[in-house]
Amino acid sequence: MASPPEAHNHTSGPVYGHLIQARDIHGDVTVNAARSAAPVHDVGLDPPRLATAVRGRDVLLAVLRDAMERGAPVPHVLTGPGGFGKTTVAASLAEHARSEGWTVFWVRPDTILPSMLEVAVELGGTREEAEGFRTAPRSAARWVWRHLDASPRPWLLVIDNADQPELLDPVNRPGEQRGWMRSSPGGFVLVTSRVDDPALWAPAQVHRVDSLEGPDAVNALIDHAGGRELPGAEEMAARLGGVPLALFLAGRILATHGVLFPAPNSLLAHLDKDLARLDELSAPLVTGEDGERRLLSGVWELSLRMVGERDPHAEAVLLTLALLGPRSRTVPLRRLPLSGLLDHVLAPSEHPLDEAAFARAVNALAVHGLVEVDQLHEEVGLRLHPLVSETVRARLGADDARLVIGVAELLAGQVDEDPWFELGAFAALNAVASRVPALGPAFLVETGLAEATAHIQLGQFAEAEGSAGAARRTAEEALGPDHPLTLQARHLIAEGLLFQEHVSEAEREYLALLEDRRRALGAEHPRTLDTLHQIALVAGMRDDWASARAQHEEILRARLRVQGPEAVETLASMDALGYAAMHESDLSAAEELFREVERTRKRLLGREHRLTMNATYKLGLLALRRGRPSDARIRFRAVLETRSRVLGEDHPQTQLARERLAGVPRPEPRNSGGSSG
């Protein structure tokens, strides 16, 4: 049936919801609901705004600006450890781009899909199309990049904190540019990441962001503190290792808590040896969704978590390095024998730590900026940034007791190789033991005594006396007056006194200790013989060489009987006996003893070991007494070179070798035999 000619079905004006309008109906009615709008995903594309000037990055920013303006054929990547200022550099570039009229898109990998879809919508894509790509990320990437490539206005795209590169492309290497990171004729792509692996990002151009140095670090601290003059700012910046995040936190604390900390030196005193207090003070001042990344503890915890997800051994290796190499000291690879790490440090694991596994663990740490591979005296070593090392140690607790004890055992089997290295490591272990009761008082005393021993080897006798004194107080209170560790602390205190030339006071301490050791340990216990050895040295210091020689002969016989000919203490007794014989002008006996000591130490310790060089030095003295200056000069020169490298240029034993070498008589010049006429 035809509709009446006057039938109409039209409307005008705005319509909300469904509209049904009819005059005549001749059949079924179908109502089509209005299509609902695609949801808008709440993602932010705006870059952070900088509160202070950017310090120390002028050259890097100039390179990035030039690449951005010329048109970069590849993306650029900023790498470096967390907290070193990668985001700050990117934010500064974003401010420059905005001032030049560029559109800036700032995205995070954890929201990469909705963020990039929103980018395409802002560039002209429809929201309906964007919604259709939500379940097809690979197709979504192609769609988004078509819009970016065709953009009429230049843009800067920053992908910040791409610390898990697989989020940019779960199938391919990000550098292949088949995922979310690509180059484009429409703009400039900048990625920030902790993962410093050029092969992963290639062919992208990688820039490493390091800590700040000198005036740049100081000025950054002053900026965050409100721009006022800060006496002691240089010391504070150095203490924080120039790490931008640490400078930011310290500056915020100084700006907010001016009554408590009117100057950096007062904040330094509060922090003392525990930088964890920096987080405690600044935590209330750090807000926002990135709070974890804006505290020192959070920065390294996040890095460790990421590394641990990739390698089961990496965290234990890092903690070992933090204990062995504080204050940015390089840890030689020979100090990390795999069997030692496996037996003493790492918990049982289904993944054995062989050479390949160790290399993978080190590589995982290196690419996350936690470890640097270093070259030291023609050997390879591993080094941590001092702030990384200190912050990692600060997190050690009761659950890490097995690891800490294992590192101490590993180190104890390598003593006398490098006193500077051992001093730093034992001091770090002792500091951990002082705040982790689960390690026990004996461990605290042992590490304190090892620290005191290293001080003695380095000629730092007052410091040795202080370390040994602290260990003695702990030992007497917790272990008792006759415990071997208490007695050893007394021995080291007396040794510190002796080498500070408090001879009478040291002798009284040794004589009292001798009686206690004989009673507690026995007359021929190696530690009792140690005390007798020192008493014999006192006789020599008083020029009573006959008595000293007789005492050393008796001690050596006991050493040979109890400890054997190759024990460290036996060789020390032979060396001391030879020195006493030389002073009694028995040069043949002295030479026989010195040569035996040198020969055995070369075989057991190596030609250039510190103790081997001591025997070489004695042979140089003997050569002088025998009237062989050329031989003496060769020996003193070898000793000087080794001591300078191992002990340092200013060590007393290095200076002594230098003086001896300078004092060796020069040979008379030979007559040419010619006549002047």
C-alpha positions as CSV (number, residue, x, y, z in Angstrom):
1,M,0.0,0.0,0.0
2,A,1.4,3.3,-1.0
3,S,2.0,6.0,1.6
4,P,-0.3,9.0,1.4
5,P,1.2,11.8,-0.6
6,E,1.1,14.1,2.5
7,A,3.1,11.6,4.6
8,H,6.4,13.0,5.8
9,N,9.2,11.7,8.1
10,H,11.7,14.4,8.8
11,T,13.0,16.5,11.7
12,S,15.4,19.4,12.4
13,G,17.4,20.7,15.3
14,P,19.6,18.9,17.7
15,V,18.8,15.3,18.6
16,Y,20.0,13.5,21.7
17,G,19.5,9.7,22.1
18,H,17.1,7.8,19.9
19,L,14.5,9.5,17.6
20,I,11.4,7.7,16.3
21,Q,9.1,9.8,14.1
22,A,6.2,8.3,12.1
23,R,2.9,9.4,10.6
24,D,1.9,6.2,8.9
25,I,3.4,2.8,9.5
26,H,2.9,0.1,7.0
27,G,5.0,-2.8,8.3
28,D,7.7,-3.5,10.9
29,V,9.6,-0.8,12.7
30,T,13.3,-1.1,13.3
31,V,15.0,1.1,15.8
32,N,18.8,1.5,15.4
33,A,20.5,2.8,18.5
34,A,23.0,5.6,18.0
35,R,26.6,4.4,17.8
36,S,28.4,5.1,21.1
37,A,31.5,7.1,20.9
38,A,34.8,5.3,21.3
39,P,36.2,5.5,24.8
40,V,39.0,8.1,25.4
41,H,41.9,6.5,27.3
42,D,43.3,8.7,30.0
43,V,47.0,8.9,29.0
44,G,49.2,11.9,29.3
45,L,51.4,13.0,26.4
46,D,52.8,16.1,28.0
47,P,56.5,16.3,28.9
48,P,57.6,17.2,32.5
49,R,58.5,20.8,33.1
50,L,62.0,21.5,34.5
51,A,62.2,23.4,37.8
52,T,65.9,24.4,37.5
53,A,68.5,24.9,34.9
54,V,70.1,21.9,33.3
55,R,73.8,21.7,34.3
56,G,76.6,20.0,32.6
57,R,74.7,18.8,29.5
58,D,75.5,21.7,27.0
59,V,77.5,19.6,24.6
60,L,75.0,16.7,24.6
61,L,72.0,19.0,24.1
62,A,73.7,20.8,21.3
63,V,74.2,17.5,19.5
64,L,70.6,16.5,20.0
65,R,69.2,19.9,18.9
66,D,71.4,19.8,15.8
67,A,70.2,16.3,14.9
68,M,66.6,17.2,15.5
69,E,66.7,20.3,13.3
70,R,68.7,18.7,10.5
71,G,66.4,15.6,10.4
72,A,67.8,12.4,12.0
73,P,67.8,9.3,9.8
74,V,67.8,7.1,13.0
75,P,66.4,7.5,16.5
76,H,68.6,8.7,19.3
77,V,68.9,6.9,22.6
78,L,70.1,8.2,26.0
79,T,71.5,5.5,28.3
80,G,72.9,5.5,31.7
81,P,72.1,4.3,35.3
82,G,68.9,5.4,37.0
83,G,69.1,8.8,38.6
84,F,71.8,10.1,36.3
85,G,69.6,12.6,34.5
86,K,68.4,11.0,31.2
87,T,64.9,12.3,31.7
88,T,66.1,15.7,32.5
89,V,68.1,15.9,29.2
90,A,65.0,14.7,27.3
91,A,62.8,17.3,29.1
92,S,65.2,20.0,28.2
93,L,65.1,19.0,24.6
94,A,61.3,19.0,24.7
95,E,61.3,22.5,26.0
96,H,63.5,23.6,23.1
97,A,61.2,21.8,20.6
98,R,58.1,23.5,22.0
99,S,59.8,26.9,21.8
100,E,60.5,26.2,18.2
101,G,56.9,25.4,17.4
102,W,57.2,21.6,17.4
103,T,54.6,19.3,18.7
104,V,55.9,17.2,21.6
105,F,54.7,13.7,22.5
106,W,55.9,12.2,25.7
107,V,55.1,8.5,26.2
108,R,56.0,5.7,28.6
109,P,56.5,2.1,27.6
110,D,54.2,0.8,30.3
111,T,51.3,2.6,28.4
112,I,52.8,2.5,25.0
113,L,49.8,1.2,23.0
114,P,47.1,3.6,24.3
115,S,49.6,6.5,24.3
116,M,50.7,6.0,20.7
117,L,47.1,5.5,19.6
118,E,46.3,8.9,21.2
119,V,49.2,10.4,19.3
120,A,47.7,9.2,16.0
121,V,44.3,10.6,17.0
122,E,45.9,14.0,17.7
123,L,47.4,13.9,14.3
124,G,44.1,13.3,12.5
125,G,43.2,9.6,13.0
126,T,39.7,8.8,14.1
127,R,39.0,7.5,17.6
128,E,36.9,4.7,16.1
129,E,39.9,3.5,14.0
130,A,42.2,3.8,17.1
131,E,39.8,1.6,19.1
132,G,39.8,-1.0,16.4
133,F,43.6,-1.4,16.7
134,R,43.6,-1.9,20.5
135,T,43.8,-5.7,20.1
136,A,46.3,-5.6,17.2
137,P,49.4,-3.8,18.4
138,R,51.6,-4.6,15.4
139,S,48.9,-3.3,13.0
140,A,48.5,-0.4,15.4
141,A,52.2,0.5,15.1
142,R,51.9,0.7,11.3
143,W,48.8,2.8,11.5
144,V,50.3,5.2,14.1
145,W,53.5,5.7,12.1
146,R,51.7,6.4,8.9
147,H,50.1,9.4,10.7
148,L,53.5,10.4,12.2
149,D,55.2,10.2,8.8
150,A,52.5,12.4,7.2
151,S,52.3,15.0,9.9
152,P,52.4,18.5,8.4
153,R,53.9,19.9,11.6
154,P,57.3,18.7,12.9
155,W,57.1,16.7,16.2
156,L,59.4,15.4,18.9
157,L,58.5,11.9,20.3
158,V,60.2,11.0,23.6
159,I,59.8,7.4,24.8
160,D,61.0,7.8,28.4
161,N,62.3,5.0,30.7
162,A,62.4,2.3,28.1
163,D,64.2,0.0,30.7
164,Q,62.4,-3.0,29.3
165,P,63.2,-2.8,25.6
166,E,60.9,-5.7,24.8
167,L,57.9,-3.4,25.5
168,L,58.8,-1.5,22.4
169,D,58.8,-4.7,20.3
170,P,58.2,-8.1,21.9
171,V,59.3,-9.9,18.8
172,N,62.2,-8.0,17.2
173,R,65.2,-6.1,18.4
174,P,64.0,-2.4,19.0
175,G,66.8,-1.2,16.7
176,E,65.1,-3.0,13.8
177,Q,62.4,-0.3,13.9
178,R,59.5,-2.6,13.3
179,G,57.8,-1.8,16.6
180,W,57.1,1.4,18.4
181,M,60.6,2.9,18.0
182,R,61.2,4.1,14.5
183,S,62.7,7.0,12.6
184,S,60.5,9.2,10.5
185,P,60.7,12.1,8.1
186,G,58.0,13.8,10.1
187,G,60.0,14.4,13.3
188,F,62.7,13.3,15.8
189,V,62.6,10.2,18.1
190,L,64.4,10.2,21.4
191,V,64.4,7.2,23.8
192,T,65.8,7.1,27.3
193,S,66.8,3.7,28.9
194,R,69.0,2.2,31.5
195,V,70.0,-0.5,29.1
196,D,73.3,0.6,27.6
197,D,73.6,-2.0,24.8
198,P,74.5,-0.3,21.5
199,A,73.9,-3.6,19.7
200,L,70.3,-3.7,21.0
201,W,69.5,-0.2,19.7
202,A,71.6,-0.2,16.5
203,P,71.5,1.6,14.1
204,A,70.1,4.2,16.6
205,Q,72.7,6.7,17.8
206,V,73.4,6.0,21.5
207,H,74.6,8.7,24.0
208,R,75.7,7.8,27.5
209,V,74.6,10.2,30.3
210,D,77.2,10.2,33.1
211,S,77.2,11.8,36.5
212,L,78.0,15.5,36.9
213,E,81.5,16.8,37.7
214,G,83.1,19.8,39.5
215,P,81.2,23.1,39.3
216,D,78.3,21.5,37.4
217,A,77.5,19.2,40.3
218,V,77.9,22.0,42.8
219,N,75.6,24.4,40.8
220,A,73.0,21.7,40.4
221,L,73.0,21.2,44.2
222,I,72.7,25.0,44.7
223,D,69.8,25.2,42.2
224,H,67.8,22.6,44.0
225,A,68.5,24.2,47.3
226,G,66.9,27.5,46.1
227,G,69.9,29.2,44.5
228,R,71.4,30.5,47.8
229,E,75.1,30.4,48.7
230,L,75.9,27.1,50.3
231,P,79.2,26.8,52.2
232,G,80.4,23.2,51.9
233,A,78.5,22.6,48.7
234,E,81.7,21.2,47.0
235,E,82.1,18.6,49.8
236,M,78.4,17.6,49.6
237,A,78.5,17.3,45.8
238,A,81.6,15.2,45.9
239,R,80.1,13.0,48.7
240,L,77.1,12.3,46.4
241,G,79.3,11.4,43.5
242,G,77.8,14.0,41.2
243,V,74.7,11.9,40.7
244,P,71.9,14.3,39.7
245,L,69.1,12.4,41.6
246,A,71.2,12.6,44.8
247,L,71.9,16.3,44.3
248,F,68.2,16.9,43.7
249,L,67.2,15.1,46.9
250,A,69.9,16.8,49.0
251,G,68.9,20.2,47.5
252,R,65.3,19.7,48.4
253,I,66.2,18.7,51.9
254,L,68.3,21.9,52.3
255,A,65.6,24.0,50.9
256,T,62.9,22.6,53.1
257,H,64.7,21.9,56.3
258,G,66.8,25.0,56.6
259,V,66.4,25.1,60.4
260,L,67.8,21.6,60.9
261,F,70.3,21.8,58.1
262,P,71.3,25.4,57.4
263,A,74.3,24.3,55.3
264,P,75.5,21.2,53.5
265,N,78.1,20.4,56.1
266,S,75.3,19.9,58.7
267,L,73.5,17.6,56.3
268,L,76.7,15.7,55.7
269,A,77.2,15.2,59.4
270,H,73.7,13.8,59.7
271,L,74.2,11.4,56.7
272,D,77.7,10.4,58.1
273,K,78.3,6.9,56.5
274,D,74.6,6.1,55.8
275,L,73.2,7.6,52.7
276,A,70.0,5.8,53.3
277,R,69.1,8.7,55.6
278,L,68.9,10.9,52.4
279,D,65.8,8.9,51.3
280,E,64.3,9.1,54.8
281,L,64.5,12.9,54.8
282,S,63.4,13.4,51.3
283,A,60.7,10.8,50.9
284,P,57.9,13.2,52.1
285,L,59.0,15.7,49.5
286,V,58.8,13.3,46.5
287,T,55.4,13.0,45.0
288,G,53.8,11.7,41.8
289,E,53.5,8.4,40.1
290,D,57.3,8.1,39.6
291,G,58.0,8.2,43.3
292,E,59.9,4.9,43.3
293,R,62.2,6.2,40.6
294,R,62.9,9.5,42.5
295,L,64.5,8.0,45.6
296,L,68.0,6.5,45.7
297,S,66.8,3.2,47.1
298,G,64.0,3.0,44.5
299,V,66.4,3.6,41.7
300,W,68.8,0.8,42.6
301,E,66.0,-1.6,43.7
302,L,64.3,-1.2,40.3
303,S,67.6,-1.8,38.5
304,L,68.4,-4.9,40.6
305,R,64.9,-6.2,40.0
306,M,65.2,-5.7,36.2
307,V,68.7,-7.3,36.2
308,G,67.5,-10.2,38.4
309,E,64.7,-11.0,36.0
310,R,67.3,-11.6,33.3
311,D,70.1,-13.3,35.2
312,P,69.9,-15.4,38.4
313,H,73.4,-14.6,39.5
314,A,73.6,-10.9,38.7
315,E,72.4,-9.6,42.0
316,A,74.8,-11.7,44.1
317,V,77.7,-10.6,41.9
318,L,76.7,-7.0,42.3
319,L,76.5,-7.2,46.0
320,T,79.9,-8.9,46.1
321,L,81.4,-6.1,44.1
322,A,79.8,-3.5,46.4
323,L,81.6,-5.1,49.3
324,L,84.9,-5.7,47.7
325,G,85.1,-2.4,45.8
326,P,83.8,0.5,47.8
327,R,84.5,4.1,46.8
328,S,84.8,3.2,43.1
329,R,87.8,0.9,43.7
330,T,88.3,-1.5,40.8
331,V,87.9,-5.2,41.7
332,P,90.3,-7.3,39.6
333,L,88.7,-10.4,38.1
334,R,91.3,-12.5,39.8
335,R,89.7,-11.5,43.1
336,L,86.5,-13.2,41.9
337,P,87.4,-16.9,41.4
338,L,84.3,-18.7,40.2
339,S,84.7,-21.5,42.7
340,G,84.9,-19.1,45.5
341,L,81.8,-17.3,44.4
342,L,79.9,-20.5,43.9
343,D,80.9,-22.0,47.3
344,H,80.8,-19.0,49.5
345,V,78.6,-16.3,48.1
346,L,75.8,-17.6,45.9
347,A,73.0,-19.6,47.3
348,P,72.4,-23.0,45.8
349,S,70.9,-22.6,42.4
350,E,69.7,-24.8,39.6
351,H,71.9,-22.6,37.3
352,P,75.6,-23.3,38.0
353,L,78.0,-20.3,37.9
354,D,80.5,-21.4,35.3
355,E,82.6,-19.0,33.3
356,A,79.9,-18.4,30.7
357,A,77.3,-17.7,33.4
358,F,79.6,-15.3,35.2
359,A,80.2,-13.4,31.9
360,R,76.4,-13.2,31.3
361,A,75.9,-11.9,34.9
362,V,78.6,-9.2,34.4
363,N,77.2,-8.2,31.0
364,A,73.6,-7.9,32.5
365,L,75.0,-5.5,35.2
366,A,77.1,-3.6,32.7
367,V,74.3,-2.9,30.2
368,H,72.2,-1.6,33.0
369,G,74.9,0.9,33.9
370,L,75.6,-0.7,37.3
371,V,79.1,-2.0,36.6
372,E,81.9,-0.7,34.4
373,V,84.6,-2.8,33.0
374,D,88.0,-1.2,33.8
375,Q,91.6,-1.7,33.0
376,L,94.0,-1.6,36.0
377,H,97.7,-2.3,35.8
378,E,97.3,-4.4,32.7
379,E,94.5,-6.5,34.2
380,V,90.7,-6.4,33.8
381,G,88.6,-5.4,36.7
382,L,85.0,-4.3,37.5
383,R,84.1,-1.0,39.1
384,L,80.9,0.4,40.6
385,H,80.1,4.1,40.8
386,P,80.7,5.0,44.5
387,L,77.1,6.0,45.1
388,V,75.8,2.8,43.5
389,S,78.2,0.8,45.7
390,E,77.2,2.7,48.9
391,T,73.5,2.5,48.3
392,V,73.6,-1.2,47.4
393,R,75.5,-1.9,50.7
394,A,73.0,0.1,52.6
395,R,70.3,-2.4,51.7
396,L,72.1,-5.4,53.0
397,G,70.4,-6.9,56.0
398,A,70.0,-10.2,58.0
399,D,68.8,-12.1,54.9
400,D,72.2,-11.3,53.3
401,A,74.3,-12.6,56.2
402,R,75.5,-15.7,54.3
403,L,76.6,-13.6,51.4
404,V,78.5,-11.1,53.5
405,I,80.3,-13.8,55.5
406,G,81.1,-15.6,52.2
407,V,82.7,-12.4,50.8
408,A,84.8,-12.1,54.0
409,E,86.0,-15.7,53.7
410,L,86.8,-15.1,50.0
411,L,88.8,-12.1,50.9
412,A,90.6,-13.7,53.9
413,G,92.1,-16.3,51.6
414,Q,93.7,-13.5,49.4
415,V,95.3,-11.2,52.0
416,D,98.6,-9.5,51.6
417,E,98.1,-9.0,47.9
418,D,97.1,-5.3,47.9
419,P,96.7,-3.6,51.3
420,W,94.8,-0.7,49.8
421,F,92.2,-3.0,48.2
422,E,91.9,-5.1,51.4
423,L,91.6,-2.0,53.6
424,G,88.6,-0.7,51.6
425,A,86.9,-4.1,51.5
426,F,87.4,-5.0,55.2
427,A,86.2,-1.5,56.2
428,A,83.1,-2.0,54.1
429,L,82.4,-5.4,55.7
430,N,83.0,-4.0,59.2
431,A,80.6,-1.1,58.5
432,V,77.9,-3.6,57.4
433,A,78.6,-5.8,60.5
434,S,78.2,-2.9,62.8
435,R,74.6,-2.4,61.7
436,V,73.5,-6.0,61.0
437,P,73.4,-7.8,64.4
438,A,72.7,-11.1,62.7
439,L,76.3,-11.3,61.5
440,G,77.3,-11.6,65.2
441,P,80.0,-10.0,67.3
442,A,82.8,-12.4,66.3
443,F,82.4,-11.3,62.6
444,L,82.4,-7.6,63.6
445,V,85.6,-8.2,65.6
446,E,87.3,-10.2,62.8
447,T,86.6,-7.6,60.1
448,G,87.8,-4.8,62.5
449,L,91.0,-6.7,63.1
450,A,91.5,-7.3,59.3
451,E,91.0,-3.5,58.8
452,A,93.6,-2.7,61.5
453,T,96.1,-5.2,59.9
454,A,95.7,-3.4,56.5
455,H,96.3,0.0,58.2
456,I,99.6,-1.4,59.6
457,Q,100.7,-2.7,56.2
458,L,100.0,0.8,54.8
459,G,102.0,2.5,57.5
460,Q,98.8,4.0,59.1
461,F,99.7,3.1,62.6
462,A,97.4,5.5,64.5
463,E,94.4,4.4,62.4
464,A,95.4,0.7,63.1
465,E,95.4,1.4,66.8
466,G,92.0,2.9,66.6
467,S,90.4,0.1,64.6
468,A,92.0,-2.5,66.9
469,G,90.9,-0.6,69.9
470,A,87.3,-0.7,68.8
471,A,87.5,-4.4,68.0
472,R,89.0,-5.1,71.5
473,R,86.1,-3.3,73.2
474,T,83.6,-5.4,71.3
475,A,85.5,-8.6,71.8
476,E,86.0,-8.1,75.6
477,E,82.3,-7.4,76.1
478,A,80.8,-10.0,73.8
479,L,83.5,-12.8,73.8
480,G,85.4,-12.4,77.0
481,P,89.0,-11.3,77.8
482,D,90.7,-14.7,77.0
483,H,89.0,-15.2,73.6
484,P,91.6,-15.5,70.8
485,L,90.1,-12.5,69.0
486,T,90.3,-10.3,72.1
487,L,94.0,-11.3,72.4
488,Q,94.6,-10.6,68.7
489,A,93.1,-7.1,69.2
490,R,95.6,-6.5,72.0
491,H,98.4,-7.7,69.8
492,L,97.5,-5.3,67.0
493,I,97.1,-2.4,69.5
494,A,100.7,-3.0,70.7
495,E,101.9,-3.3,67.1
496,G,100.4,0.1,66.3
497,L,102.2,1.6,69.4
498,L,105.5,-0.1,68.4
499,F,105.6,1.4,64.9
500,Q,104.7,4.8,66.3
501,E,107.9,4.4,68.3
502,H,106.2,4.1,71.7
503,V,108.6,1.2,72.3
504,S,108.4,0.9,76.1
505,E,104.6,1.1,76.1
506,A,104.4,-1.5,73.3
507,E,106.9,-3.8,75.2
508,R,104.7,-3.7,78.3
509,E,101.6,-4.6,76.3
510,Y,103.5,-7.5,74.6
511,L,104.8,-9.0,77.8
512,A,101.4,-8.9,79.4
513,L,99.8,-10.4,76.3
514,L,102.5,-13.1,76.2
515,E,101.5,-14.4,79.6
516,D,97.8,-14.4,78.7
517,R,98.4,-16.2,75.4
518,R,100.6,-18.8,77.0
519,R,97.9,-19.5,79.5
520,A,95.0,-19.4,77.0
521,L,96.5,-20.9,73.9
522,G,99.8,-22.7,74.8
523,A,103.5,-21.9,74.7
524,E,104.0,-22.9,71.0
525,H,100.7,-21.7,69.5
526,P,101.3,-19.7,66.4
527,R,99.7,-16.6,67.9
528,T,101.9,-17.0,71.0
529,L,104.9,-17.2,68.7
530,D,103.6,-14.0,67.0
531,T,103.9,-12.1,70.4
532,L,107.4,-13.5,71.0
533,H,108.4,-12.4,67.5
534,Q,107.3,-8.8,68.3
535,I,109.2,-8.9,71.6
536,A,112.3,-9.9,69.6
537,L,111.7,-6.9,67.3
538,V,111.7,-4.6,70.3
539,A,115.2,-5.9,71.2
540,G,116.4,-5.1,67.7
541,M,114.9,-1.6,67.9
542,R,117.0,-1.1,71.0
543,D,120.1,-2.2,69.1
544,D,120.4,-5.4,71.2
545,W,121.0,-7.5,68.2
546,A,122.6,-10.4,70.0
547,S,119.4,-10.9,72.1
548,A,117.2,-10.3,69.1
549,R,119.1,-12.9,67.1
550,A,118.9,-15.5,69.9
551,Q,115.1,-14.9,70.3
552,H,114.5,-15.2,66.5
553,E,116.5,-18.4,66.3
554,E,114.3,-20.0,69.0
555,I,111.1,-18.7,67.4
556,L,112.2,-20.1,64.0
557,R,112.8,-23.5,65.4
558,A,109.3,-23.5,66.9
559,R,107.8,-22.3,63.7
560,L,109.4,-25.0,61.7
561,R,108.3,-27.6,64.2
562,V,104.7,-26.4,64.5
563,Q,103.9,-24.6,61.2
564,G,106.4,-25.9,58.6
565,P,108.9,-24.2,56.3
566,E,106.5,-22.5,54.0
567,A,104.1,-20.8,56.4
568,V,103.9,-17.1,56.1
569,E,105.0,-16.7,59.8
570,T,107.9,-19.0,59.3
571,L,109.2,-17.0,56.4
572,A,108.8,-13.8,58.5
573,S,110.9,-15.3,61.3
574,M,113.6,-16.3,58.8
575,D,113.6,-12.8,57.4
576,A,113.8,-11.2,60.9
577,L,116.6,-13.7,61.9
578,G,118.6,-12.7,58.7
579,Y,118.2,-9.0,59.5
580,A,119.5,-9.6,63.0
581,A,122.5,-11.6,61.6
582,M,123.2,-8.8,59.1
583,H,123.4,-6.3,62.0
584,E,125.8,-8.6,63.8
585,S,127.9,-8.6,60.5
586,D,127.3,-12.3,59.9
587,L,126.6,-11.5,56.2
588,S,126.9,-15.1,54.9
589,A,124.2,-16.3,57.3
590,A,122.0,-13.3,56.5
591,E,122.4,-13.8,52.7
592,E,121.5,-17.5,53.0
593,L,118.3,-16.7,55.0
594,F,117.3,-13.8,52.7
595,R,117.8,-15.8,49.5
596,E,115.7,-18.7,50.9
597,V,112.9,-16.3,51.9
598,E,112.9,-14.6,48.4
599,R,113.1,-17.9,46.6
600,T,110.1,-19.4,48.6
601,R,108.0,-16.3,48.3
602,K,108.6,-16.0,44.6
603,R,107.3,-19.6,44.2
604,L,104.3,-19.2,46.6
605,L,103.3,-15.6,46.1
606,G,104.9,-14.3,42.9
607,R,107.9,-12.3,41.9
608,E,106.2,-8.9,42.5
609,H,104.3,-9.6,45.7
610,R,104.7,-7.1,48.5
611,L,106.3,-9.7,50.8
612,T,108.6,-11.0,48.0
613,M,109.8,-7.4,47.5
614,N,110.6,-7.1,51.3
615,A,113.1,-10.0,50.8
616,T,114.5,-8.4,47.7
617,Y,115.0,-5.1,49.6
618,K,117.0,-6.9,52.4
619,L,119.2,-8.5,49.7
620,G,119.8,-4.9,48.4
621,L,120.9,-3.8,51.9
622,L,123.2,-6.9,52.0
623,A,124.7,-6.0,48.6
624,L,125.6,-2.6,49.9
625,R,127.4,-4.1,52.9
626,R,129.2,-6.4,50.6
627,G,130.3,-3.5,48.5
628,R,128.2,-4.4,45.4
629,P,126.4,-1.1,44.6
630,S,125.3,-2.2,41.1
631,D,123.5,-5.2,42.5
632,A,122.0,-3.1,45.2
633,R,120.8,-0.5,42.7
634,I,119.0,-3.2,40.6
635,R,117.2,-4.5,43.6
636,F,116.2,-1.2,45.1
637,R,114.9,0.0,41.7
638,A,112.7,-3.2,41.4
639,V,111.4,-2.7,44.9
640,L,110.7,1.0,44.3
641,E,108.7,0.3,41.2
642,T,106.6,-2.4,42.8
643,R,106.0,-0.5,46.1
644,S,105.0,2.6,44.2
645,R,102.4,0.7,42.3
646,V,101.0,-1.5,45.1
647,L,101.4,0.7,48.2
648,G,101.5,4.2,46.7
649,E,104.1,6.9,46.1
650,D,103.8,8.2,49.7
651,H,103.9,5.0,51.6
652,P,106.8,4.9,54.2
653,Q,108.2,1.8,52.7
654,T,108.1,3.3,49.2
655,Q,109.9,6.4,50.5
656,L,112.5,4.2,52.2
657,A,113.2,2.3,48.9
658,R,113.5,5.7,47.1
659,E,116.0,7.0,49.7
660,R,118.0,3.8,49.5
661,L,118.2,3.9,45.7
662,A,119.3,7.6,45.8
663,G,122.0,6.7,48.4
664,V,123.6,4.0,46.4
665,P,127.1,5.2,45.4
666,R,127.5,5.9,41.7
667,P,130.4,4.1,39.9
668,E,133.4,6.4,39.1
669,P,133.5,7.4,35.4
670,R,136.2,5.5,33.4
671,N,139.1,7.3,31.9
672,S,138.9,7.3,28.1
673,G,142.6,6.6,27.9
674,G,143.2,9.4,25.4
675,S,145.7,12.3,25.8
676,S,144.9,15.9,25.6
677,G,148.3,16.6,24.2
